[in-house]
Amino acid sequence: MTTAIETRVREEFARRFGGAPALIARAPGRVNLIGDHTDYNDGFVLPVAIDRAVWIALRPRDDHDVVVHSLDFHETAQLRNIDALRRDGSATADATADATVDASSGWIEYVRGVAWALDEAQYRLCGWDGVMAGDVPLGAGLSSSAALELAVARAFAGASEIAWEPVTMARLAQRAENQWVGVNCGIMDQLISAAGVAGHAVCIDCRSLDMRKVPLPVDAAVVVLDTATRRGLVDSLYNERREQCEAAARWFGVPALRDVDLATFEARADGLDVVTRRRARHVITENARTVAAADALAAGDVACVGMLMNESHASLRDDFDVSRAELDAMVRIAQRHDACHGARMTGAGFGGCAVALTRGGDAAIAFAADVAKQYAEAVGLTPAVYVCAAADGASVGAA
């Protein structure tokens, strides 16, 4: 089924470039049911690719330039000589943005970073003309950046006739975000965008990248609760949290906190300062909760999954300090609702979204309306609430 956004990028492509696009690339955002700040600790996560995505209508060029227009940012950029980009955050003299967009504009750096990562991996890239748009809310914790990265990777793969390997492409998109954009994210966001499965959550081992698809019960719904608050990862305390986790791992003498069980933590935690101890406790207990939640979801025990989600929020709030008043209010309101099995903040934190596992059908729709109304009354902000379907990962096809 053609979406409204796909139609928009097709029509704008024809208007700007003449004729129909050759390909349509798409990559979804994600919501993480449980397992936050575990991915960069080599742990476990349980995300769902959602039916909100970034779309790119494109046509290959016969050179190494990319000309792309963003409908969301109302900007056009040209990247010249995409095989001559440099990792220092700049480009060669020929790899400059078009005069219609500043070279430091955020969205184009994701395009540039993916091109750099693919070129560094020795892929022979073809340029393309394209128009992009998306409906993944920006800064909400639903991985709009990963959706953009994987849509761009899919566009390059389609234009350049590169075989699509989801894990490889997710790693390269992560490298673009880590080393070009400058955000020390883990692999979860890129991998679920690349390899999501419709109707399923995916339990990911972030060390081995083994993936286990877990069916979502037909009588349950995943509801995303956007608090209408925002945070910027590059400028946030995300990187500080990562450094604290790495310090704790060094104390325990292991490669990552994934390798510390609760008994070992409790026996040796007194050697850590109070703040680092709390950070480590969250990661270690969150890993255990995530594995348990995947098993419970596979067994159809949504009540158990909900309980674990509630515990996860308390840990993120109290031990990892990445919640905020609006997120806590949203979660409390959701948890009190009769249709809710469990709710928690989701994503990196400091703002953005909560996620709830609820009864399905009409109960989910009523839950969404009730929670939105109560949150607006309590906080004075107007939330966006989405009853989401689990979607497939990134794709490209003939237009």
Helices and strands as residue ranges (DSSP letters): H 4-17, E 23-32, G 39-41, E 44-45, E 47-60, E 66-70, E 75-79, G 82-84, H 106-120, E 128-134, H 144-160, H 166-175, I 176-181, H 188-195, E 200-205, E 211-215, E 220-226, H 238-252, G 257-259, H 262-268, G 269-271, H 274-298, H 302-318, H 325-336, E 340-346, E 353-359, H 362-379, E 384-388, E 395-398
